Amino acid sequence: MSEHSSDASSRPDVSPEAGDAGQVASGAEPGPGDTVGSDVSPEAGDAGQSASGAAPGPVSEESGRARAAAGTVRVSGPPVPPQNVGPDVPKVPAYLRSPQPTDARQRGAQQPPGVLTRLRAASPPAIGPGTLWSVFATALLSALLLGDGLGLNLLIVAVPAALGAYFAARSARRRLRPWTAVWALGGLALLAIPALRDAGWPVFLAMVSALALGSLALHGSRSWPGVLLGSVGLLPSVAGGARWGWRGVRARADDSRGRVRTVARTTAVAVVLLIVFGALFASADAAFADLLGSLTPDVSIGDSPWRVFLFVLGLLGALAAAYSAAAPVHWDGITVRPGTARNRAEWALPLIVLNLLFAVFIGLQLVVLLGGYDKVLEETGLKPAEYARQGFWQLLWATVLTLIVIALALRWAPRGRAGDRTLVRSVLGLLCVLTLVVVASALRRMDLYVDAFGLTRLRISVAAVELWLGVVLVLILAAGVFGARLLPRAVVGSAAVGVLAFGLISPDGLIAEQNVQRHRSGGTIDIEYLKGLSADAVPALNELPEPLRSCALENFQRDFALPDAPWYATSWGEARAREVIEEHPAESQGAKCYDLGRDADERDGYEEEDSYDPY
């Protein structure tokens, strides 16, 4: 065998591309053995020659091995078929495939953030010790005090919750603004209504309004969407506040395990000492036992689930308030684009027609009030109270619809030039003035109806709503003159002031007082209705003559025979009613009370078919 043949047989199998590439890199010329019986590709060899510029020559066994070890030589072989392809390979369902981390992160980064994420400020700082202790105090006071009823305890529970929000806002470097202080003080003032009044319906209105004002104080909204959504803005912060508080507790427990154990031991020793010596002193002196019993909550095992629920409720509420104070949601970021502006004729003509209709109605009302009242009643065949009752609801709805018309008109109002703004102010201002006269007419009709049939809860409620709508119209008129920047907050503030005033005047007491005065003037009285009022009505009902007085107070006397509620769950109205009953107990009247108030004449305006007043 020739020398070239032995060289070719002794060289390793080299892929065609890699072999020629190696020749080009080395600059050797291909010999006879490189073209006969070799596995080197001519294309790769030409490429290698052009790279080195050297003449071709024989490739030695050592240089081939070196090139293979360096990774520049690829071993040729039969092509490897692709794996996991073909008609016989089963397809893996999408939900069983392993996710690709890179693509998943890219897809997650491309997803737009949620609405709350965009509107909420930066992440709050770690919860501080002042906030943690305030939250814990709120939860503990909720469990101990709120389970026995409502009274001063609501205000007591709200104070540490407000302190926790203040500490959280200070740690987030938020400043106290004037409107924040106004909303906060207004909310605390509304929580004084449960401590003053026993009636449930003004208390409920005060609680809801206080919660709304507290939420506004935390978020600081000023636009219409901001004010409306900010009043319920605490709800989206409940889950985030719970996670924020849990992370803070875990971090502090990991950093200060020794101090936590010390505080726990100290608290346990103090509680044991208070229980032992408090029990000894209570058994030694009856006066001290009464004082201790009135100051400490009455907690029993039977109502423990209810207490646990109140604890969790107070904890979540305080955490949500603190979380919102540290990282508020900027609800003002939600904007409502104004509608397409209309031209003057298209916009103003319907409103001018509406103003003319209002003017005609008001002119007729003035004619009736100035002397045609009896003639109108004679022609219609209605009694004065029936005439008043017939129109009040219609006028109330007319006021509400007018406010809706004003809101829609402002959305599509022409606003291109100064003349357009003057037109808008003139037309809408005249509509507001005419609507105020309609409000006055509705209130006058309600006054006539109350004089005829007496005051009830529904009648005083709708009259208060009508009066507040009149205040809103006055605010709209002021906004047209001085600007509408403060209008949303002014409307909300007027509603809060109205709820506060409604609770302070004691509606149940006012209802009882008006009916008693009406009876003294020779009118009828509905004892069955007045017996269903709250304890706020007792001082006025105590002025009735017998047997009406005893019949009106017998239910209250029966209820007051039960054990007293704790001082923190007793309203001032209930305490005053108890004093009245104790000084002048109701006498037993037997069947007389059953017959009183059943007369048809005495129940005018309270019929079951009376759709106006279901009470």
Secondary structure in CASP SS format (residue, H / E / C, confidence):
PFRMAT SS
TARGET T0000
AUTHOR 0000-0000-0000
METHOD secondary structure of the structure
MODEL  1
M C 1.00
S C 1.00
E H 1.00
H H 1.00
S H 1.00
S H 1.00
D H 1.00
A H 1.00
S H 1.00
S H 1.00
R C 1.00
P C 1.00
D C 1.00
V C 1.00
S C 1.00
P H 1.00
E H 1.00
A H 1.00
G H 1.00
D H 1.00
A H 1.00
G H 1.00
Q H 1.00
V H 1.00
A H 1.00
S H 1.00
G C 1.00
A C 1.00
E C 1.00
P C 1.00
G C 1.00
P H 1.00
G H 1.00
D H 1.00
T H 1.00
V C 1.00
G C 1.00
S C 1.00
D C 1.00
V C 1.00
S C 1.00
P H 1.00
E H 1.00
A H 1.00
G H 1.00
D H 1.00
A H 1.00
G H 1.00
Q H 1.00
S H 1.00
A H 1.00
S H 1.00
G C 1.00
A C 1.00
A C 1.00
P C 1.00
G C 1.00
P C 1.00
V C 1.00
S C 1.00
E H 1.00
E H 1.00
S H 1.00
G H 1.00
R H 1.00
A H 1.00
R H 1.00
A H 1.00
A H 1.00
A C 1.00
G C 1.00
T C 1.00
V C 1.00
R C 1.00
V C 1.00
S C 1.00
G C 1.00
P C 1.00
P C 1.00
V C 1.00
P C 1.00
P C 1.00
Q C 1.00
N C 1.00
V C 1.00
G C 1.00
P C 1.00
D C 1.00
V C 1.00
P C 1.00
K C 1.00
V C 1.00
P C 1.00
A H 1.00
Y H 1.00
L H 1.00
R C 1.00
S C 1.00
P C 1.00
Q C 1.00
P H 1.00
T H 1.00
D H 1.00
A H 1.00
R H 1.00
Q H 1.00
R H 1.00
G H 1.00
A H 1.00
Q H 1.00
Q C 1.00
P C 1.00
P C 1.00
G C 1.00
V H 1.00
L H 1.00
T H 1.00
R H 1.00
L H 1.00
R E 1.00
A C 1.00
A C 1.00
S C 1.00
P C 1.00
P C 1.00
A C 1.00
I C 1.00
G C 1.00
P H 1.00
G H 1.00
T H 1.00
L H 1.00
W H 1.00
S H 1.00
V H 1.00
F H 1.00
A H 1.00
T H 1.00
A H 1.00
L H 1.00
L H 1.00
S H 1.00
A H 1.00
L H 1.00
L H 1.00
L H 1.00
G H 1.00
D H 1.00
G C 1.00
L C 1.00
G C 1.00
L C 1.00
N H 1.00
L H 1.00
L H 1.00
I H 1.00
V H 1.00
A H 1.00
V H 1.00
P H 1.00
A H 1.00
A H 1.00
L H 1.00
G H 1.00
A H 1.00
Y H 1.00
F H 1.00
A H 1.00
A H 1.00
R H 1.00
S H 1.00
A C 1.00
R C 1.00
R C 1.00
R C 1.00
L C 1.00
R C 1.00
P H 1.00
W H 1.00
T H 1.00
A H 1.00
V H 1.00
W H 1.00
A H 1.00
L H 1.00
G H 1.00
G H 1.00
L H 1.00
A H 1.00
L H 1.00
L C 1.00
A C 1.00
I H 1.00
P H 1.00
A H 1.00
L H 1.00
R C 1.00
D C 1.00
A C 1.00
G H 1.00
W H 1.00
P H 1.00
V H 1.00
F H 1.00
L H 1.00
A H 1.00
M H 1.00
V H 1.00
S H 1.00
A H 1.00
L H 1.00
A H 1.00
L H 1.00
G H 1.00
S H 1.00
L H 1.00
A H 1.00
L H 1.00
H H 1.00
G C 1.00
S C 1.00
R C 1.00
S C 1.00
W H 1.00
P H 1.00
G H 1.00
V H 1.00
L H 1.00
L H 1.00
G H 1.00
S C 1.00
V C 1.00
G C 1.00
L C 1.00
L C 1.00
P C 1.00
S H 1.00
V H 1.00
A H 1.00
G H 1.00
G H 1.00
A H 1.00
R H 1.00
W H 1.00
G H 1.00
W H 1.00
R H 1.00
G H 1.00
V H 1.00
R H 1.00
A H 1.00
R H 1.00
A H 1.00
D H 1.00
D H 1.00
S C 1.00
R H 1.00
G H 1.00
R H 1.00
V H 1.00
R H 1.00
T H 1.00
V H 1.00
A H 1.00
R H 1.00
T H 1.00
T H 1.00
A H 1.00
V H 1.00
A H 1.00
V H 1.00
V H 1.00
L H 1.00
L H 1.00
I H 1.00
V H 1.00
F H 1.00
G H 1.00
A H 1.00
L H 1.00
F H 1.00
A H 1.00
S H 1.00
A H 1.00
D C 1.00
A H 1.00
A H 1.00
F H 1.00
A H 1.00
D H 1.00
L H 1.00
L H 1.00
G H 1.00
S H 1.00
L H 1.00
T C 1.00
P C 1.00
D C 1.00
V C 1.00
S C 1.00
I C 1.00
G C 1.00
D C 1.00
S H 1.00
P H 1.00
W H 1.00
R H 1.00
V H 1.00
F H 1.00
L H 1.00
F H 1.00
V H 1.00
L H 1.00
G H 1.00
L H 1.00
L H 1.00
G H 1.00
A H 1.00
L H 1.00
A H 1.00
A H 1.00
A H 1.00
Y H 1.00
S H 1.00
A H 1.00
A H 1.00
A C 1.00
P C 1.00
V E 1.00
H C 1.00
W H 1.00
D H 1.00
G H 1.00
I C 1.00
T C 1.00
V C 1.00
R C 1.00
P C 1.00
G C 1.00
T C 1.00
A C 1.00
R C 1.00
N C 1.00
R H 1.00
A H 1.00
E H 1.00
W H 1.00
A H 1.00
L H 1.00
P H 1.00
L H 1.00
I H 1.00
V H 1.00
L H 1.00
N H 1.00
L H 1.00
L H 1.00
F H 1.00
A H 1.00
V H 1.00
F H 1.00
I H 1.00
G H 1.00
L H 1.00
Q H 1.00
L H 1.00
V H 1.00
V H 1.00
L H 1.00
L H 1.00
G H 1.00
G H 1.00
Y H 1.00
D H 1.00
K H 1.00
V H 1.00
L H 1.00
E H 1.00
E H 1.00
T H 1.00
G C 1.00
L C 1.00
K C 1.00
P H 1.00
A H 1.00
E H 1.00
Y H 1.00
A H 1.00
R H 1.00
Q H 1.00
G H 1.00
F H 1.00
W H 1.00
Q H 1.00
L H 1.00
L H 1.00
W H 1.00
A H 1.00
T H 1.00
V H 1.00
L H 1.00
T H 1.00
L H 1.00
I H 1.00
V H 1.00
I H 1.00
A H 1.00
L H 1.00
A H 1.00
L H 1.00
R H 1.00
W C 1.00
A C 1.00
P C 1.00
R C 1.00
G C 1.00
R C 1.00
A H 1.00
G H 1.00
D H 1.00
R H 1.00
T H 1.00
L H 1.00
V H 1.00
R H 1.00
S H 1.00
V H 1.00
L H 1.00
G H 1.00
L H 1.00
L H 1.00
C H 1.00
V H 1.00
L H 1.00
T H 1.00
L H 1.00
V H 1.00
V H 1.00
V H 1.00
A H 1.00
S H 1.00
A H 1.00
L H 1.00
R H 1.00
R H 1.00
M H 1.00
D H 1.00
L H 1.00
Y H 1.00
V H 1.00
D H 1.00
A H 1.00
F H 1.00
G C 1.00
L C 1.00
T C 1.00
R H 1.00
L H 1.00
R H 1.00
I H 1.00
S H 1.00
V H 1.00
A H 1.00
A H 1.00
V H 1.00
E H 1.00
L H 1.00
W H 1.00
L H 1.00
G H 1.00
V H 1.00
V H 1.00
L H 1.00
V H 1.00
L H 1.00
I H 1.00
L H 1.00
A H 1.00
A H 1.00
G H 1.00
V H 1.00
F H 1.00
G C 1.00
A C 1.00
R C 1.00
L C 1.00
L H 1.00
P H 1.00
R H 1.00
A H 1.00
V H 1.00
V H 1.00
G H 1.00
S H 1.00
A H 1.00
A H 1.00
V H 1.00
G H 1.00
V H 1.00
L H 1.00
A H 1.00
F H 1.00
G H 1.00
L H 1.00
I C 1.00
S C 1.00
P H 1.00
D H 1.00
G H 1.00
L H 1.00
I H 1.00
A H 1.00
E H 1.00
Q H 1.00
N H 1.00
V H 1.00
Q H 1.00
R H 1.00
H H 1.00
R H 1.00
S C 1.00
G C 1.00
G C 1.00
T C 1.00
I C 1.00
D C 1.00
I H 1.00
E H 1.00
Y H 1.00
L H 1.00
K C 1.00
G C 1.00
L C 1.00
S C 1.00
A H 1.00
D H 1.00
A H 1.00
V H 1.00
P H 1.00
A H 1.00
L H 1.00
N C 1.00
E C 1.00
L C 1.00
P C 1.00
E C 1.00
P C 1.00
L H 1.00
R H 1.00
S H 1.00
C H 1.00
A H 1.00
L H 1.00
E H 1.00
N H 1.00
F H 1.00
Q H 1.00
R H 1.00
D H 1.00
F H 1.00
A C 1.00
L C 1.00
P C 1.00
D C 1.00
A C 1.00
P C 1.00
W H 1.00
Y H 1.00
A H 1.00
T C 1.00
S C 1.00
W H 1.00
G H 1.00
E H 1.00
A H 1.00
R H 1.00
A H 1.00
R H 1.00
E H 1.00
V H 1.00
I H 1.00
E H 1.00
E H 1.00
H C 1.00
P C 1.00
A C 1.00
E C 1.00
S C 1.00
Q C 1.00
G C 1.00
A C 1.00
K H 1.00
C H 1.00
Y H 1.00
D H 1.00
L C 1.00
G C 1.00
R C 1.00
D C 1.00
A C 1.00
D C 1.00
E C 1.00
R C 1.00
D C 1.00
G C 1.00
Y C 1.00
E C 1.00
E C 1.00
E C 1.00
D C 1.00
S C 1.00
Y C 1.00
D C 1.00
P C 1.00
Y C 1.00
END
